[in-house]
């Protein structure tokens, strides 16, 4: 074999024979063949391996070359052979130890992970190059039902598929079949809904605005009120929105009714006024904190004072409740839609186009409304009403609310005994320090602050609920292996 120039085979034969025949001449031949492979045959051997179709033979050749040199790219190709051979667990272990750098290597790693039911990790490997390889789109579509099942069991990881399905370079190509476009749109809506819940429960509020419709809808008000209040705690840019939406939400009977039904005993309806005041405490604390830090501008101070004064005066009007069916999404609301959020602040009325309706209502009430400064109130609910805002600074100073439900992982209906069990577990696991847990305990055990926390952090995501378009039909999909 050495005379024929096949040094690789010669070396292999000499090496096997050496333990049997220990004569010096045999060792010299093995050493000479070893040197010959290092010097002149490595490149030829590697080139031969690339032309080999059988992954087992290719793997053996790469093993031989790697015995003589350390080449990360070659190790990556060798591991890729394991993927082709169906030895996924071994390939995953090698790729985990040494991450692939090439597109082919990342495809192989992702393919192995997907073949073992680890769809989210596999998609993570594919994401960087998906826009350049449209051939991968049918494969992604094939395992989306399984990815939806996996993320649902994990309770997280929805952001990655939502981001990929929203990328116009990937799933909005004109060459994609219409049925794939339609199916991907359905999964995009599903993962968007799940990701929104995931962000909320993780306290990652800053990501949520991008997941909502650019134009607010009435169904968004309960979520937006809570969202803007939480964002405003650290970002003054959200304070104006927090004022508008939180004031409107806390004066809305439908949104606050759940808190009343949980109160012990039978209480008169007049108790709603102090509860509404109680729910304003978190917002007032935030505004005071921003004012102390010098972040509250005169315009924001005026906005706070005017919005609060106007909605409190509007709340004194007696408006008969209107019962009507929920409007179908995308259709025009009926003419009395503003009554769903009555009373509301002037800015809220302008946002949803209710100003003229409320102004008409005020004119219809006339002197019997006993509102006193009627002209000032009427002007507040007209488009130019913003100019009437007075520059006043809010007072008060207290620490902002934390999220006790996410800290201790308790449901709003949890009993004191159940909360104490969670406290013990959280301390034992080291998930939170004792000071943080003590503060959350205090809030949960105080009826007033607990109601504030419930109203602030407990969101009903029912209006946004979307089911996955498909149900998995087998344990694991069989994807064709592509040679990228």
Secondary structure, DSSP 8 states (H G I E B T S, - for coil): -TTTT-HHHHHHHHHHHHTT---HHHHHHHHHHHHHIIIIIHHHHHHHHHH---HHHHHHHHHHHHTT---HHHHHHHHHHHHHTT-HHHHHHHHHHS---SHHHHHHHHHHHHHTT-HHHHHHHHGGGGGG-GGGHHHHHHHHHHHHHHHHHHT--HHHHHHHHH-HHHH--TTS-HHHHHHHHHHHHHHHHHHHHHHHHHT-GGGTGGGS-SS--GGGHHHHHHHHHHHHTT-GGGHHHHHHHHHHHHT-HHHHHHHHHTSSS---TTHHHHHHHHHTHHHHHHHHHHHHTT---HHHHHHHHHHHHHHHHHTTS-----------TTS---TTGGGGG-S--HHHHHHTT-HHHHHHHHHHHGGGG--SSHHHHHHHTSGGGGGG---------------HHHHHT--TT--HHHHHHHHHHHHHHTSS-HHHHHHHHHHHHSHHHHHHHHHHH----GGG----S----SSS--------
